[in-house]
Amino acid sequence: MKNHYPGLLPKAHLWTDVVVLNFCFFAAYLFRFDNLSGLLQNQYINLLLVANLVWIFTIHIFKTYHFTRLSYHFNNQLTQYLKAVTVHCAVMMAFLYLTKQGEEYSRYQFLMTYGLFVVTSTASRAAAVLFLKLYRQAGYNYNRYMIVGKGDLAMLIRDFYVNRKELGYRYYGMMELDNHRNNLDSLESMVKEKKLDYIYCCLSEMDDEQVQDVIRMGERQRTQIRLVPDFRGFMTNMATIEYHEMYPIIQVNTKPFSSFNEQTLKRSFDLIFSVVVMILGAPVFFAVWAAIKISSPGPVFFKQKRCGRWGEMFEIYKFRSMRVDADSMGLKHSQGDNDPRITSIGRILRKSRLDELPQFINVLKGEMSVVGPRPLYKYDVDMLMEAAPHDFQRLLTVKPGITSIGQINVGYADTVAKNVERLKYDLQYLKSYSVFDDVLLIFRTVQVMVLGRGQ
């Protein structure tokens, strides 16, 4: 049977939350005043009516119950719900304050209402998601589908649903449209017989006429048609679709962090974090400066040309960890703990990564970011351009960083193999950006510093 109660689940969640909100209000009132006899005769019933109206308005604005089979999972449900309940609580507090009625209501009852509401609604969502997952895995509430096409893309579609039985999709075969008319008739016969809900069309294996005929067949049989373009060649570049009136335009992101929001967010985080570190870390800066000055002759800071964004060269700042005559020994990379060029204090600085602290100056100047792929010597750039030109070219589209996922997992790279390995880790960072990810990488870097595991 087609159309398996469309829209029932969002409505069930909506009315469940409304009932739970009212139940929690009454329960909190009962806990606070020990009985419900006076509830209907005082101002609390007015507060409850306002709370219901504000909740309906809030969930309408935030589209709390707008989801599909693919987007229906616990994390998404909880995030949408908590957004709505946070705004609802803030609006209710503002209402009580602006109407100057806050003193007439019990704060204990107010807070308990929201506490019970969050706990109860979270539990109901977890139960609903778990029940639906088990129900679909048992073979109920499923959608029937088949695929037009038999290539790699068709297999990817099939494998997607095979590995996600909780979504409730049942596979009914693949078909090619070589002999167009006869195959289309066979497809329509199968749609009728099996009562298929969806037909997936692999556009790379069909021409325009075939696509139009399948769409018309879907209209006749009331079966939804899903057109699947082959994006596999460039989805790693985070392609997005924009609509220019009725025309979909696929934009391939060749410049990570190029949107205004991403640029503003990342740069703001870099500036704020760098200023805080340089102010709070001033005693550490001074202690390292004094230790270098006392332990070995020469300048405290070390400047070196490194490759930045778009391949532009800049001078990186570090606390000096090697002897002044290190370049005369002819070694291009660090040789680890046994490197004869490293000073006694330099060995400690490298293990704790404290030699990198002056690079916050590069961040303030806009040459580097706090988190990003490490800036490389010209020698390493040439080596990677030969070993992995495409991947490394993509790495040059972002600012280098003081720390990176590659630096944490691989450390200093003194061979081509290590450089390529670190490159692969750093490419993972470009797939998506969030401040949360940056903070996690910073915490991992601090852990390396504290444990002295720097290389």
Secondary structure as the mmCIF struct_conf table of DSSP 4:
data_model
#
loop_
_struct_conf.conf_type_id
_struct_conf.id
_struct_conf.beg_label_comp_id
_struct_conf.beg_label_asym_id
_struct_conf.beg_label_seq_id
_struct_conf.end_label_comp_id
_struct_conf.end_label_asym_id
_struct_conf.end_label_seq_id
BEND BEND1 ASN A 3 ASN A 3
BEND BEND2 TYR A 5 TYR A 5
TURN_TY1_P TURN_TY1_P1 PRO A 6 GLY A 7
HELX_RH_AL_P HELX_RH_AL_P1 LEU A 8 PHE A 33
BEND BEND3 ASP A 34 ASP A 34
BEND BEND4 LEU A 36 LEU A 36
TURN_TY1_P TURN_TY1_P2 SER A 37 GLY A 38
HELX_RH_3T_P HELX_RH_3T_P1 LEU A 39 GLN A 41
BEND BEND5 ASN A 42 ASN A 42
TURN_TY1_P TURN_TY1_P3 GLN A 43 GLN A 43
HELX_RH_AL_P HELX_RH_AL_P2 TYR A 44 PHE A 62
TURN_TY1_P TURN_TY1_P4 LYS A 63 TYR A 65
TURN_TY1_P TURN_TY1_P5 ARG A 69 SER A 71
BEND BEND6 HIS A 73 HIS A 73
HELX_RH_AL_P HELX_RH_AL_P3 PHE A 74 LEU A 98
TURN_TY1_P TURN_TY1_P6 THR A 99 LYS A 100
HELX_RH_3T_P HELX_RH_3T_P2 GLY A 102 GLU A 104
BEND BEND7 TYR A 105 TYR A 105
HELX_RH_AL_P HELX_RH_AL_P4 ARG A 107 GLN A 137
TURN_TY1_P TURN_TY1_P7 ALA A 138 GLY A 139
BEND BEND8 ASN A 141 ASN A 141
STRN STRN1 ASN A 143 VAL A 148
BEND BEND9 GLY A 151 GLY A 151
HELX_RH_AL_P HELX_RH_AL_P5 ASP A 152 VAL A 162
TURN_TY1_P TURN_TY1_P8 ASN A 163 ASN A 163
HELX_RH_3T_P HELX_RH_3T_P3 LYS A 165 LEU A 167
STRN STRN2 TYR A 169 MET A 175
BEND BEND10 ASP A 178 ASN A 179
HELX_RH_AL_P HELX_RH_AL_P6 HIS A 180 LYS A 194
TURN_TY1_P TURN_TY1_P9 LYS A 195 LYS A 195
BEND BEND11 ASP A 197 ASP A 197
STRN STRN3 TYR A 198 CYS A 202
HELX_RH_3T_P HELX_RH_3T_P4 LEU A 203 GLU A 205
HELX_RH_AL_P HELX_RH_AL_P7 ASP A 208 GLN A 221
TURN_TY1_P TURN_TY1_P10 ARG A 222 ARG A 222
STRN STRN4 GLN A 224 VAL A 228
TURN_TY1_P TURN_TY1_P11 ARG A 232 PHE A 234
HELX_RH_3T_P HELX_RH_3T_P5 MET A 235 ASN A 237
STRN STRN5 THR A 240 HIS A 244
TURN_TY1_P TURN_TY1_P12 GLU A 245 MET A 246
STRN STRN6 TYR A 247 GLN A 251
BEND BEND12 LYS A 255 LYS A 255
TURN_TY1_P TURN_TY1_P13 PRO A 256 PHE A 257
BEND BEND13 SER A 259 SER A 259
HELX_RH_AL_P HELX_RH_AL_P8 PHE A 260 LEU A 280
TURN_TY1_P TURN_TY1_P14 GLY A 281 GLY A 281
HELX_RH_AL_P HELX_RH_AL_P9 ALA A 282 SER A 295
BEND BEND14 SER A 296 GLY A 298
BEND BEND15 VAL A 300 VAL A 300
STRN STRN7 PHE A 301 CYS A 307
HELX_RH_3T_P HELX_RH_3T_P6 ARG A 309 GLY A 311
STRN STRN8 MET A 313 PHE A 319
STRN STRN9 MET A 322 MET A 322
TURN_TY1_P TURN_TY1_P15 VAL A 324 ASP A 325
HELX_RH_3T_P HELX_RH_3T_P7 ALA A 326 MET A 329
BEND BEND16 HIS A 333 HIS A 333
HELX_RH_3T_P HELX_RH_3T_P8 GLY A 336 ASN A 338
TURN_TY1_P TURN_TY1_P16 PRO A 340 ARG A 341
STRN STRN10 ILE A 342 ILE A 342
HELX_RH_AL_P HELX_RH_AL_P10 SER A 344 SER A 352
TURN_TY1_P TURN_TY1_P17 ARG A 353 ARG A 353
HELX_RH_3T_P HELX_RH_3T_P9 LEU A 354 GLU A 356
TURN_TY1_P TURN_TY1_P18 LEU A 357 PRO A 358
HELX_RH_AL_P HELX_RH_AL_P11 GLN A 359 LYS A 365
TURN_TY1_P TURN_TY1_P19 GLY A 366 GLY A 366
BEND BEND17 GLU A 367 GLU A 367
STRN STRN11 SER A 369 VAL A 371
BEND BEND18 GLY A 372 PRO A 373
HELX_LH_PP_P HELX_LH_PP_P1 ARG A 374 PRO A 375
STRN STRN12 LEU A 376 LEU A 376
HELX_RH_AL_P HELX_RH_AL_P12 LYS A 378 ALA A 387
BEND BEND19 ALA A 388 ALA A 388
HELX_RH_AL_P HELX_RH_AL_P13 PRO A 389 LEU A 395
TURN_TY1_P TURN_TY1_P20 LEU A 396 THR A 397
BEND BEND20 VAL A 398 VAL A 398
STRN STRN13 GLY A 401 THR A 403
HELX_RH_AL_P HELX_RH_AL_P14 ILE A 405 ASN A 409
TURN_TY1_P TURN_TY1_P21 VAL A 410 VAL A 410
BEND BEND21 TYR A 412 TYR A 412
BEND BEND22 THR A 415 THR A 415
HELX_RH_AL_P HELX_RH_AL_P15 VAL A 416 TYR A 429
TURN_TY1_P TURN_TY1_P22 LEU A 430 LYS A 431
HELX_RH_AL_P HELX_RH_AL_P16 VAL A 435 LEU A 451
TURN_TY1_P TURN_TY1_P23 GLY A 452 GLY A 452
#
